[in-house]
Amino acid sequence: MHFSRTVLGGLTGVLLATTCAAAADLEGPRPYRGMRDEPYTPPVSWTGFYVGLHGGYGFSNADWDFYSASLTNPGTGSVLGGQIGYNIQSGRLVYGLEADLSSTWMNGSDGCGGGYTCRHDLNWMGSIRGRLGFAFNDNRTLFYGTGGVAWADAKFSSRDSAGVPFGSDYSVTKQGWVAGLGVEHMLSPNLTMRLEYLNYSFNDITAPAGTLDAAATKIDLSSQVIRFGVNLKF
C-alpha cells in the first residue's frame, strides 16, 4: 500500500509537470530581443562640416592645333591647396558637397613645328563637387566617388629657338568638369585623412589668331591629379 502511494504520487508529479509544460507551449515562443532588433548606431559619424589641406602630384596634357598639325604636349608638376565641405550620413551611406582650390605647378613644353616650342603652364585649379560614399570598417573608413564643375587658369606660349614669342602669350581661365574616386579614414571623431584621384577636362580653348599662331589655335587641356589630404571635422 505504501509502495502504491509512492508510485501514484510520482505519476501525479510527472503529469503536473507535463501539463505545465504544455500550457507554456500554448502561450507561444517568447519574443527574441537579440541584437538584430537593435538599430545600427555607428560609433562615430561623418555628418558635419570640415575644412582641410591637400597636396599631391599631377599630370597635365595640352592638345594643340598648331601650324595645321596636331600636337600632344604633356606636363607634370605638384599641387597644393585646401578644401571645405559638409557631409550627411544615413546608415552607412554618406553624401555631401565639397569646394576646393589648388595652386598648381604643372607645365610642359615640346617642339611644335616651324622651329617653335609650344608650352603650357597650369597655374591653379578649383572645383565644386558632390560626393557619395559608403562607410565600412566599423564606420571609420569611407570609400567615395565625386564629380562636379571645375575651373583652371592656364597660360600658353609658342616661342622660336631664340625665345621670341610668335605673337604674345595667351592666358585663360576655363570652366570644365572633374570626376574621381577616393578613400578617407577617420583617425579620431574630428580628424580624417584621405587619398583621392581626380580627372579634369577643359575643352575648346581657342587662342585668337596672331597670338600663338597665324591662325586661331584650338587647345584641349586636361589633367589628372593624385593627392593626399587631411580634414578637421566639426
Legacy VTK file of the C-alpha trace (Angstrom):
# vtk DataFile Version 3.0
C-alpha trace
ASCII
DATASET POLYDATA
POINTS 234 float
0.000 0.000 0.000
2.837 2.329 0.866
4.517 1.429 -2.437
1.326 2.157 -4.391
1.002 5.603 -2.820
4.603 6.374 -3.693
4.103 5.364 -7.308
0.842 7.286 -7.521
2.490 10.402 -6.116
5.323 10.165 -8.619
2.961 9.752 -11.540
0.918 12.699 -10.332
4.039 14.861 -10.240
5.064 13.867 -13.741
1.549 14.561 -15.007
1.511 18.017 -13.430
4.926 18.860 -14.906
3.838 17.705 -18.355
0.625 19.725 -18.114
2.511 22.894 -17.122
4.962 22.453 -19.998
2.130 22.000 -22.478
0.420 25.108 -21.171
3.616 27.043 -21.587
3.938 25.851 -25.191
0.404 27.048 -25.933
1.440 30.572 -24.981
3.818 30.617 -27.990
7.516 31.445 -28.152
8.749 34.375 -26.195
9.819 37.336 -28.356
13.521 37.386 -29.248
15.255 40.535 -28.145
18.620 39.943 -29.730
20.923 42.461 -31.383
19.095 42.131 -34.710
16.220 44.138 -33.243
18.579 46.947 -32.232
19.001 49.833 -34.729
22.521 50.307 -36.121
24.258 53.086 -34.228
27.703 53.950 -35.603
30.413 54.629 -33.025
31.418 57.755 -34.998
29.586 59.835 -37.606
30.656 61.520 -40.849
27.917 64.133 -40.563
29.170 67.706 -40.202
31.314 70.495 -41.623
35.010 70.034 -42.313
37.994 72.026 -43.567
41.354 70.689 -44.654
44.535 70.823 -46.691
45.773 68.687 -49.569
48.905 68.163 -51.604
49.933 65.864 -54.402
51.206 65.436 -57.927
49.554 65.882 -61.288
49.889 65.104 -64.980
48.645 67.663 -67.489
48.121 67.410 -71.230
47.507 70.072 -73.876
46.402 69.020 -77.366
47.247 71.822 -79.814
46.307 72.527 -83.403
49.495 74.357 -84.432
50.674 75.086 -87.996
47.715 72.983 -89.202
49.124 69.980 -87.321
48.058 68.257 -84.101
50.450 68.295 -81.145
50.219 66.436 -77.835
52.039 68.432 -75.154
52.324 66.555 -71.786
53.364 68.117 -68.491
53.820 67.273 -64.824
54.012 69.095 -61.510
52.867 69.385 -57.912
49.621 70.693 -56.396
48.889 72.267 -53.017
45.620 73.644 -51.681
42.657 73.370 -49.364
39.047 72.206 -49.228
35.844 72.840 -47.300
32.698 70.723 -47.258
29.734 69.199 -45.486
28.719 65.545 -45.144
25.425 63.893 -44.197
25.348 60.245 -43.097
22.287 57.997 -43.348
23.034 54.468 -42.178
26.232 53.589 -43.979
25.545 55.962 -46.883
27.434 59.277 -46.818
26.766 62.154 -49.214
27.826 65.777 -49.283
29.235 68.783 -51.121
32.835 69.995 -51.294
34.661 73.019 -52.733
38.423 73.115 -53.221
41.149 75.358 -54.617
44.684 74.288 -55.575
47.808 76.100 -56.650
49.431 74.008 -59.366
52.918 73.876 -60.821
52.141 71.662 -63.806
53.807 72.598 -67.072
55.186 71.036 -70.219
56.906 72.115 -73.429
57.728 70.423 -76.714
58.672 71.258 -80.273
55.598 72.069 -82.292
56.805 72.738 -85.845
58.224 75.680 -87.727
61.157 75.868 -85.316
58.833 76.783 -82.468
58.442 75.322 -78.966
54.913 75.180 -77.525
54.471 75.391 -73.773
51.608 75.308 -71.285
51.586 76.290 -67.612
48.698 75.282 -65.350
48.579 77.875 -62.531
45.587 76.915 -60.398
42.510 74.684 -60.391
39.320 74.706 -58.349
36.081 72.768 -58.215
32.680 72.358 -56.597
31.838 68.663 -56.367
29.210 66.334 -54.996
30.399 63.296 -53.010
28.680 59.945 -52.482
30.227 57.135 -50.474
29.830 54.045 -48.311
31.223 53.747 -44.779
32.737 50.467 -43.567
35.417 49.257 -41.145
33.204 49.990 -38.117
32.150 53.232 -39.854
35.679 54.660 -39.743
36.602 54.285 -43.423
34.752 55.902 -46.314
35.030 54.890 -49.971
33.514 57.562 -52.236
33.006 58.837 -55.738
32.968 62.535 -56.573
32.222 64.792 -59.525
31.224 68.301 -60.483
32.222 71.540 -62.160
35.851 72.699 -62.308
37.889 75.758 -63.271
41.517 76.157 -64.313
43.829 79.075 -65.027
46.444 78.369 -67.690
49.000 80.152 -69.857
50.106 79.055 -73.344
53.048 80.236 -75.398
54.864 79.461 -78.650
58.463 80.684 -78.967
61.209 80.317 -81.528
64.698 78.974 -80.853
65.794 82.409 -79.576
62.919 82.532 -77.088
60.968 85.164 -79.005
57.183 84.596 -78.893
55.269 84.211 -82.145
52.884 86.929 -81.090
52.096 87.006 -77.380
51.440 84.569 -74.576
47.795 83.569 -74.122
46.280 83.265 -70.621
42.775 81.997 -69.925
40.543 80.848 -67.057
38.417 77.990 -68.356
35.458 76.045 -66.958
35.212 72.267 -67.326
34.347 69.153 -65.343
36.026 66.862 -62.828
35.342 63.322 -61.582
37.213 60.901 -59.372
37.401 58.352 -56.574
38.802 58.428 -53.063
39.134 56.720 -49.706
39.027 58.579 -46.393
39.779 57.262 -42.909
38.712 58.700 -39.559
41.722 58.898 -37.238
39.543 60.362 -34.473
35.994 61.775 -34.301
37.388 65.131 -35.501
40.360 64.242 -37.726
40.408 62.376 -41.056
42.950 61.643 -43.767
42.268 60.834 -47.421
43.783 59.715 -50.693
41.992 60.590 -53.929
42.322 60.588 -57.698
40.726 63.373 -59.785
40.426 63.684 -63.557
39.882 67.195 -65.016
38.906 68.180 -68.549
38.824 71.714 -70.048
37.907 71.533 -73.722
37.701 74.030 -76.568
40.191 76.692 -75.516
40.794 78.922 -78.541
43.655 81.436 -78.696
42.985 84.268 -81.159
44.844 84.437 -84.453
48.189 86.175 -84.152
48.884 85.142 -80.562
50.253 81.580 -80.686
49.938 81.028 -84.445
48.923 82.938 -87.548
45.513 81.281 -87.331
43.304 80.764 -84.298
44.754 77.951 -82.151
42.453 75.381 -80.602
43.693 73.682 -77.401
42.148 70.904 -75.327
43.554 70.936 -71.778
43.200 68.079 -69.293
44.904 66.898 -66.117
44.950 64.008 -63.684
45.830 64.537 -60.030
46.641 62.171 -57.175
46.531 63.952 -53.852
46.678 63.291 -50.121
44.650 65.359 -47.674
43.749 65.865 -44.023
40.478 67.297 -42.692
39.364 68.771 -39.389
35.705 67.884 -38.764
33.314 69.982 -36.651
LINES 1 235
234 0 1 2 3 4 5 6 7 8 9 10 11 12 13 14 15 16 17 18 19 20 21 22 23 24 25 26 27 28 29 30 31 32 33 34 35 36 37 38 39 40 41 42 43 44 45 46 47 48 49 50 51 52 53 54 55 56 57 58 59 60 61 62 63 64 65 66 67 68 69 70 71 72 73 74 75 76 77 78 79 80 81 82 83 84 85 86 87 88 89 90 91 92 93 94 95 96 97 98 99 100 101 102 103 104 105 106 107 108 109 110 111 112 113 114 115 116 117 118 119 120 121 122 123 124 125 126 127 128 129 130 131 132 133 134 135 136 137 138 139 140 141 142 143 144 145 146 147 148 149 150 151 152 153 154 155 156 157 158 159 160 161 162 163 164 165 166 167 168 169 170 171 172 173 174 175 176 177 178 179 180 181 182 183 184 185 186 187 188 189 190 191 192 193 194 195 196 197 198 199 200 201 202 203 204 205 206 207 208 209 210 211 212 213 214 215 216 217 218 219 220 221 222 223 224 225 226 227 228 229 230 231 232 233
